[in-house]
Amino acid sequence: MTRREKLEAMLDCEPLDQMLRYMLAMELDKEGENDRSLTYLTGLMDDESPYVPAFLMAGQQFTRLNRTDEARSAFQRGIDAAHAQGDSHAFEELKRFLSELD
């Protein structure tokens, strides 16, 4: 059983687990399944309590895919989420990635 398959099996039991969803998104990215990966990351970004690392990873994927407007949006939304959650480290990191797009 591959790592992806193990994560998918665990998610069958815990479909709302943010860490499992994030880990699966990262595994899908490694496998080149960008659309599926970004679907998981977007879901994490849209959660009632957003998972801040998802904004950074989505922004980086969008950047690699030359989808600059979507990258910019992910980084900006992440900055807002990090600020709201008091995550100063993520806030600064997301600001840095956003500034590198300009």
DSSP file (Angstrom, degrees, kcal/mol; ACC not computed):
  #  RESIDUE AA STRUCTURE BP1 BP2  ACC     N-H-->O    O-->H-N    N-H-->O    O-->H-N    TCO  KAPPA ALPHA  PHI   PSI    X-CA   Y-CA   Z-CA
    1    1 A M              0   0    0      0, 0.0     2,-0.0     0, 0.0     0, 0.0   0.000 360.0 360.0 360.0 129.9    0.0    0.0    0.0
    2    2 A T     >  -     0   0    0      1,-0.1     4,-2.3     4,-0.0     5,-0.2  -0.272 360.0-107.6 -76.4 165.8    1.4    3.4   -1.0
    3    3 A R  H  > S+     0   0    0      1,-0.2     4,-2.5     2,-0.2     5,-0.2   0.914 122.1  52.2 -58.3 -43.6    1.7    6.4    1.3
    4    4 A R  H  > S+     0   0    0      1,-0.2     4,-2.6     2,-0.2    -1,-0.2   0.925 108.9  49.5 -59.7 -44.9   -1.2    8.0   -0.7
    5    5 A E  H  > S+     0   0    0      1,-0.2     4,-2.3     2,-0.2    -1,-0.2   0.884 110.1  51.1 -63.1 -38.6   -3.4    4.9   -0.3
    6    6 A K  H  X S+     0   0    0     -4,-2.3     4,-2.3     2,-0.2    -1,-0.2   0.923 111.1  47.8 -63.8 -44.0   -2.7    4.8    3.5
    7    7 A L  H  X S+     0   0    0     -4,-2.5     4,-2.4     1,-0.2    -2,-0.2   0.912 111.1  50.8 -63.2 -42.2   -3.6    8.5    3.8
    8    8 A E  H  X S+     0   0    0     -4,-2.6     4,-1.3     1,-0.2    -1,-0.2   0.896 110.0  50.4 -62.3 -39.6   -6.8    8.0    1.8
    9    9 A A  H  X S+     0   0    0     -4,-2.3     4,-0.8     1,-0.2    -2,-0.2   0.909 110.7  48.6 -65.0 -42.1   -7.7    5.0    4.0
   10   10 A M  H >X S+     0   0    0     -4,-2.3     4,-1.7     1,-0.2     3,-0.7   0.885 108.4  54.8 -64.4 -37.6   -7.2    7.1    7.2
   11   11 A L  H 3< S+     0   0    0     -4,-2.4    -1,-0.2     1,-0.2    -2,-0.2   0.783  96.3  65.6 -67.6 -26.5   -9.3    9.9    5.7
   12   12 A D  H 3< S+     0   0    0     -4,-1.3    -1,-0.2    -3,-0.2    -2,-0.2   0.869 110.6  37.3 -59.8 -34.5  -12.2    7.4    5.1
   13   13 A C  H << S+     0   0    0     -4,-0.8    -2,-0.2    -3,-0.7    -1,-0.2   0.786 132.7  26.5 -86.0 -30.3  -12.3    7.2    8.9
   14   14 A E    ><  +     0   0    0     -4,-1.7     3,-1.7     1,-0.1    -1,-0.2  -0.583  67.8 167.3-132.8  68.6  -11.6   10.9    9.7
   15   15 A P  T 3  S+     0   0    0      0, 0.0    -1,-0.1     0, 0.0    -4,-0.1   0.675  77.5  48.9 -65.0 -17.1  -12.7   12.9    6.6
   16   16 A L  T 3  S+     0   0    0     -5,-0.0     2,-0.5     4,-0.0    -5,-0.1   0.437  75.3 125.3-100.2   0.5  -12.5   16.3    8.4
   17   17 A D    <>  -     0   0    0     -3,-1.7     4,-2.2     1,-0.2     5,-0.2  -0.452  47.1-159.5 -65.1 112.6   -9.0   15.8    9.8
   18   18 A Q  H  > S+     0   0    0     -2,-0.5     4,-2.5     1,-0.2     5,-0.2   0.888  87.1  52.2 -64.5 -40.2   -7.1   18.8    8.6
   19   19 A M  H  > S+     0   0    0      2,-0.2     4,-2.8     1,-0.2    -1,-0.2   0.922 111.0  47.1 -65.0 -42.7   -3.6   17.3    9.0
   20   20 A L  H  > S+     0   0    0      2,-0.2     4,-2.4     1,-0.2    -1,-0.2   0.915 112.8  49.4 -63.9 -42.0   -4.5   14.1    7.0
   21   21 A R  H  X S+     0   0    0     -4,-2.2     4,-2.2     2,-0.2    -2,-0.2   0.903 112.8  47.8 -63.0 -41.0   -6.1   16.2    4.3
   22   22 A Y  H  X S+     0   0    0     -4,-2.5     4,-2.3     2,-0.2    -2,-0.2   0.926 111.3  49.9 -65.1 -45.4   -3.0   18.4    4.2
   23   23 A M  H  X S+     0   0    0     -4,-2.8     4,-2.1     1,-0.2    -2,-0.2   0.892 111.1  49.4 -62.2 -39.4   -0.6   15.4    4.1
   24   24 A L  H  X S+     0   0    0     -4,-2.4     4,-2.8     2,-0.2    -1,-0.2   0.909 108.6  53.2 -66.5 -40.6   -2.7   13.9    1.2
   25   25 A A  H  X S+     0   0    0     -4,-2.2     4,-2.1     1,-0.2    -2,-0.2   0.909 110.2  47.9 -59.2 -41.5   -2.5   17.2   -0.7
   26   26 A M  H  X S+     0   0    0     -4,-2.3     4,-2.1     2,-0.2    -1,-0.2   0.890 111.6  49.8 -67.7 -38.4    1.3   17.2   -0.3
   27   27 A E  H  X S+     0   0    0     -4,-2.1     4,-1.6     2,-0.2    -2,-0.2   0.914 110.5  49.8 -65.6 -42.6    1.5   13.6   -1.5
   28   28 A L  H  <>S+     0   0    0     -4,-2.8     5,-2.7     1,-0.2     4,-0.3   0.881 108.3  53.8 -63.3 -38.2   -0.7   14.3   -4.5
   29   29 A D  H ><5S+     0   0    0     -4,-2.1     3,-1.6     1,-0.2    -1,-0.2   0.928 106.9  51.4 -61.0 -44.6    1.5   17.3   -5.3
   30   30 A K  H 3<5S+     0   0    0     -4,-2.1    -1,-0.2     1,-0.3    -2,-0.2   0.851 109.1  51.3 -59.9 -34.2    4.6   15.0   -5.3
   31   31 A E  T 3<5S-     0   0    0     -4,-1.6    -1,-0.3    -5,-0.1    -2,-0.2   0.458 119.2-112.1 -83.6  -0.8    2.8   12.6   -7.6
   32   32 A G  T < 5S+     0   0    0     -3,-1.6     2,-1.5    -4,-0.3     3,-0.2   0.617  75.5 135.1  81.3  12.7    2.0   15.5  -10.0
   33   33 A E     >< +     0   0    0     -5,-2.7     4,-2.5     1,-0.2     5,-0.2  -0.531  21.5 162.1 -92.1  69.4   -1.8   15.4   -9.4
   34   34 A N  H  >  +     0   0    0     -2,-1.5     4,-3.2     1,-0.2     5,-0.2   0.870  66.0  53.6 -61.1 -42.6   -2.0   19.1   -9.0
   35   35 A D  H  > S+     0   0    0     -3,-0.2     4,-1.8     1,-0.2    -1,-0.2   0.939 113.4  42.6 -61.8 -45.9   -5.8   19.4   -9.5
   36   36 A R  H  > S+     0   0    0      2,-0.2     4,-1.9     1,-0.2    -1,-0.2   0.915 115.2  50.8 -65.3 -41.8   -6.6   16.9   -6.8
   37   37 A S  H  X S+     0   0    0     -4,-2.5     4,-2.5     1,-0.2    -2,-0.2   0.940 111.1  47.5 -59.9 -48.0   -3.9   18.4   -4.5
   38   38 A L  H  X S+     0   0    0     -4,-3.2     4,-2.7     1,-0.2    -1,-0.2   0.807 106.3  58.6 -66.8 -28.8   -5.3   21.9   -5.0
   39   39 A T  H  X S+     0   0    0     -4,-1.8     4,-2.0    -5,-0.2    -1,-0.2   0.929 109.6  43.9 -63.9 -44.3   -8.8   20.7   -4.3
   40   40 A Y  H  X S+     0   0    0     -4,-1.9     4,-2.1     2,-0.2    -2,-0.2   0.927 114.9  48.7 -65.6 -44.2   -7.7   19.5   -0.9
   41   41 A L  H  X S+     0   0    0     -4,-2.5     4,-2.2     1,-0.2    -2,-0.2   0.914 110.5  50.5 -63.6 -42.0   -5.7   22.6   -0.2
   42   42 A T  H  X S+     0   0    0     -4,-2.7     4,-1.8     1,-0.2    -1,-0.2   0.901 108.4  53.2 -62.7 -40.0   -8.6   24.8   -1.2
   43   43 A G  H  X S+     0   0    0     -4,-2.0     4,-0.6     1,-0.2    -1,-0.2   0.909 109.4  48.4 -59.8 -41.9  -10.9   22.9    1.0
   44   44 A L  H >< S+     0   0    0     -4,-2.1     7,-1.6     1,-0.2     3,-0.6   0.862 110.5  51.5 -65.3 -36.4   -8.5   23.5    3.9
   45   45 A M  H 3< S+     0   0    0     -4,-2.2    -1,-0.2     1,-0.2    -2,-0.2   0.816 111.7  47.6 -69.1 -30.4   -8.4   27.2    3.1
   46   46 A D  H 3< S+     0   0    0     -4,-1.8    -1,-0.2    -5,-0.2    -2,-0.2   0.465  84.7 119.7 -92.6  -2.9  -12.2   27.3    3.1
   47   47 A D  S << S-     0   0    0     -3,-0.6    -3,-0.0    -4,-0.6    -4,-0.0  -0.178  81.1-108.9 -57.7 156.4  -12.7   25.5    6.4
   48   48 A E  S    S+     0   0    0      1,-0.3    -1,-0.1     2,-0.0    -4,-0.0   0.898 122.5  32.1 -54.7 -42.0  -14.4   27.4    9.2
   49   49 A S  S    S-     0   0    0     -5,-0.0    -1,-0.3    36,-0.0    -2,-0.1  -0.878 103.8-137.0-113.0  94.7  -11.0   27.5   10.9
   50   50 A P        -     0   0    0      0, 0.0     2,-1.0     0, 0.0    -5,-0.2  -0.124   8.2-124.2 -58.0 146.3   -8.7   27.7    7.9
   51   51 A Y    >>  -     0   0    0     -7,-1.6     3,-1.9     1,-0.2     4,-0.5  -0.806  23.4-154.9 -91.5 101.1   -5.5   25.6    8.0
   52   52 A V  H >> S+     0   0    0     -2,-1.0     3,-1.4     1,-0.3     4,-1.0   0.808  85.6  60.6 -55.0 -41.7   -2.9   28.3    7.4
   53   53 A P  H 3> S+     0   0    0      0, 0.0     4,-2.2     0, 0.0    -1,-0.3   0.797  94.5  67.4 -58.3 -24.4   -0.1   26.1    5.9
   54   54 A A  H <> S+     0   0    0     -3,-1.9     4,-2.6     1,-0.2     5,-0.2   0.847  94.4  56.4 -63.6 -33.2   -2.5   25.2    3.1
   55   55 A F  H <X S+     0   0    0     -3,-1.4     4,-2.4    -4,-0.5    -1,-0.2   0.919 108.7  46.2 -64.7 -42.7   -2.4   28.8    1.8
   56   56 A L  H  X S+     0   0    0     -4,-1.0     4,-2.3     2,-0.2    -2,-0.2   0.938 115.1  45.4 -64.8 -47.8    1.4   28.7    1.5
   57   57 A M  H  X S+     0   0    0     -4,-2.2     4,-2.3     2,-0.2    -2,-0.2   0.892 114.0  48.8 -66.9 -38.9    1.4   25.4   -0.3
   58   58 A A  H  X S+     0   0    0     -4,-2.6     4,-3.0    -5,-0.2     5,-0.2   0.934 111.3  50.6 -64.4 -44.7   -1.4   26.3   -2.6
   59   59 A G  H  X S+     0   0    0     -4,-2.4     4,-2.1    -5,-0.2    -2,-0.2   0.897 110.9  48.7 -59.2 -41.1    0.3   29.6   -3.5
   60   60 A Q  H  X S+     0   0    0     -4,-2.3     4,-2.4     2,-0.2    -1,-0.2   0.904 112.3  48.1 -67.0 -40.9    3.5   27.8   -4.2
   61   61 A Q  H  X S+     0   0    0     -4,-2.3     4,-2.0     2,-0.2    -2,-0.2   0.943 111.3  49.9 -64.1 -46.2    1.7   25.2   -6.4
   62   62 A F  H  <>S+     0   0    0     -4,-3.0     5,-3.1     1,-0.2    -1,-0.2   0.899 110.3  51.7 -58.4 -39.7   -0.1   27.9   -8.3
   63   63 A T  H ><5S+     0   0    0     -4,-2.1     3,-1.8    -5,-0.2    -1,-0.2   0.939 108.7  49.5 -62.0 -47.7    3.2   29.7   -8.8
   64   64 A R  H 3<5S+     0   0    0     -4,-2.4    -1,-0.2     1,-0.3    -2,-0.2   0.824 110.8  51.2 -60.3 -31.2    4.8   26.6  -10.2
   65   65 A L  T 3<5S-     0   0    0     -4,-2.0    -1,-0.3    -5,-0.2    -2,-0.2   0.317 116.3-115.7 -89.1   8.9    1.9   26.2  -12.6
   66   66 A N  T < 5S+     0   0    0     -3,-1.8     2,-0.7     1,-0.2    -3,-0.2   0.828  74.1 135.6  58.8  34.6    2.2   29.8  -13.7
   67   67 A R     >< +     0   0    0     -5,-3.1     4,-2.2     1,-0.2     3,-0.3  -0.615  22.6 164.8-107.7  68.4   -1.2   30.7  -12.3
   68   68 A T  H  >  +     0   0    0     -2,-0.7     4,-3.0     1,-0.2     5,-0.2   0.842  66.7  53.5 -61.8 -41.8    0.0   33.9  -10.7
   69   69 A D  H  > S+     0   0    0      1,-0.2     4,-2.2     2,-0.2    -1,-0.2   0.908 112.2  46.0 -62.0 -40.6   -3.3   35.5  -10.0
   70   70 A E  H  > S+     0   0    0     -3,-0.3     4,-2.4     2,-0.2    -1,-0.2   0.870 112.4  51.4 -69.5 -36.0   -4.4   32.4   -8.0
   71   71 A A  H  X S+     0   0    0     -4,-2.2     4,-2.7     2,-0.2     5,-0.2   0.942 109.7  49.5 -62.7 -47.3   -1.1   32.3   -6.2
   72   72 A R  H  X S+     0   0    0     -4,-3.0     4,-2.6     1,-0.2    -2,-0.2   0.915 111.8  48.8 -58.2 -44.5   -1.4   36.0   -5.3
   73   73 A S  H  X S+     0   0    0     -4,-2.2     4,-2.8    -5,-0.2     5,-0.3   0.913 110.9  50.0 -63.0 -43.7   -4.9   35.4   -4.0
   74   74 A A  H  X S+     0   0    0     -4,-2.4     4,-2.2     1,-0.2    -2,-0.2   0.932 112.7  46.6 -62.1 -45.7   -3.9   32.3   -1.9
   75   75 A F  H  X S+     0   0    0     -4,-2.7     4,-2.3     2,-0.2    -2,-0.2   0.922 114.1  47.8 -63.2 -43.4   -1.0   34.2   -0.3
   76   76 A Q  H  X S+     0   0    0     -4,-2.6     4,-2.1    -5,-0.2    -2,-0.2   0.929 112.7  47.6 -65.0 -44.8   -3.2   37.2    0.5
   77   77 A R  H  X S+     0   0    0     -4,-2.8     4,-2.4     1,-0.2    -1,-0.2   0.881 111.7  52.6 -62.2 -36.4   -5.9   35.1    1.9
   78   78 A G  H  X S+     0   0    0     -4,-2.2     4,-3.1    -5,-0.3     5,-0.2   0.885 105.6  53.4 -66.0 -39.2   -3.3   33.3    3.9
   79   79 A I  H  X S+     0   0    0     -4,-2.3     4,-2.4     2,-0.2    -2,-0.2   0.931 111.1  46.9 -59.3 -45.6   -1.9   36.5    5.3
   80   80 A D  H  X S+     0   0    0     -4,-2.1     4,-2.3     2,-0.2    -2,-0.2   0.914 114.4  46.5 -63.4 -43.3   -5.4   37.4    6.5
   81   81 A A  H  X S+     0   0    0     -4,-2.4     4,-1.9     2,-0.2    -2,-0.2   0.910 112.4  49.8 -66.8 -42.4   -5.9   34.0    8.0
   82   82 A A  H  X>S+     0   0    0     -4,-3.1     5,-2.8     1,-0.2     4,-0.5   0.910 111.7  49.0 -63.1 -41.8   -2.5   34.0    9.7
   83   83 A H  H ><5S+     0   0    0     -4,-2.4     3,-1.1    -5,-0.2    -2,-0.2   0.931 110.8  50.0 -61.6 -46.0   -3.2   37.4   11.1
   84   84 A A  H 3<5S+     0   0    0     -4,-2.3    -1,-0.2     1,-0.3    -2,-0.2   0.821 114.7  44.7 -63.0 -31.5   -6.6   36.4   12.4
   85   85 A Q  H 3<5S-     0   0    0     -4,-1.9    -1,-0.3    -5,-0.1    -2,-0.2   0.437 112.4-118.4 -93.5  -0.1   -5.1   33.3   14.1
   86   86 A G  T <<5 +     0   0    0     -3,-1.1     2,-1.2    -4,-0.5    -3,-0.2   0.785  61.7 149.2  70.3  27.4   -2.2   35.2   15.6
   87   87 A D     >< +     0   0    0     -5,-2.8     4,-2.3    -6,-0.2    -1,-0.2  -0.719  16.4 173.6 -95.7  86.5    0.4   33.2   13.6
   88   88 A S  H  > S+     0   0    0     -2,-1.2     4,-2.3     1,-0.2     5,-0.2   0.831  74.2  55.5 -67.0 -33.2    3.1   35.7   13.1
   89   89 A H  H  > S+     0   0    0      2,-0.2     4,-2.3     1,-0.2    -1,-0.2   0.964 112.7  40.9 -64.5 -50.9    5.6   33.3   11.6
   90   90 A A  H  > S+     0   0    0      1,-0.2     4,-3.0     2,-0.2     5,-0.3   0.892 112.0  58.2 -63.3 -39.0    3.2   32.2    8.8
   91   91 A F  H  X S+     0   0    0     -4,-2.3     4,-2.0     1,-0.2    -1,-0.2   0.937 110.5  41.6 -54.7 -50.4    2.1   35.8    8.4
   92   92 A E  H  X S+     0   0    0     -4,-2.3     4,-2.1     2,-0.2    -1,-0.2   0.887 114.7  51.1 -67.7 -39.5    5.7   37.0    7.6
   93   93 A E  H  X S+     0   0    0     -4,-2.3     4,-2.2     2,-0.2    -2,-0.2   0.922 111.2  47.4 -65.3 -43.6    6.4   34.0    5.4
   94   94 A L  H  X S+     0   0    0     -4,-3.0     4,-2.4     1,-0.2    -1,-0.2   0.892 110.3  52.9 -64.7 -39.5    3.3   34.5    3.4
   95   95 A K  H  X S+     0   0    0     -4,-2.0     4,-2.5    -5,-0.3    -1,-0.2   0.905 108.5  51.3 -60.8 -40.8    4.0   38.2    3.0
   96   96 A R  H  X S+     0   0    0     -4,-2.1     4,-1.6     2,-0.2    -2,-0.2   0.929 110.9  46.6 -63.4 -46.1    7.5   37.3    1.7
   97   97 A F  H  X S+     0   0    0     -4,-2.2     4,-0.7     1,-0.2    -1,-0.2   0.896 112.1  51.3 -64.1 -39.3    6.1   34.9   -0.9
   98   98 A L  H >X S+     0   0    0     -4,-2.4     3,-1.0     1,-0.2     4,-0.8   0.918 108.7  50.8 -63.0 -42.9    3.5   37.5   -2.0
   99   99 A S  H >< S+     0   0    0     -4,-2.5     3,-0.5     1,-0.3    -1,-0.2   0.823 103.4  60.0 -65.8 -29.9    6.2   40.2   -2.4
  100  100 A E  H 3< S+     0   0    0     -4,-1.6    -1,-0.3     1,-0.2    -2,-0.2   0.711  97.8  60.0 -71.4 -19.0    8.3   37.8   -4.5
  101  101 A L  H <<        0   0    0     -3,-1.0    -1,-0.2    -4,-0.7    -2,-0.2   0.804 360.0 360.0 -74.8 -29.1    5.4   37.6   -7.0
  102  102 A D    <<        0   0    0     -4,-0.8    -1,-0.2    -3,-0.5    -2,-0.2   0.460 360.0 360.0 -81.6 360.0    5.5   41.3   -7.7
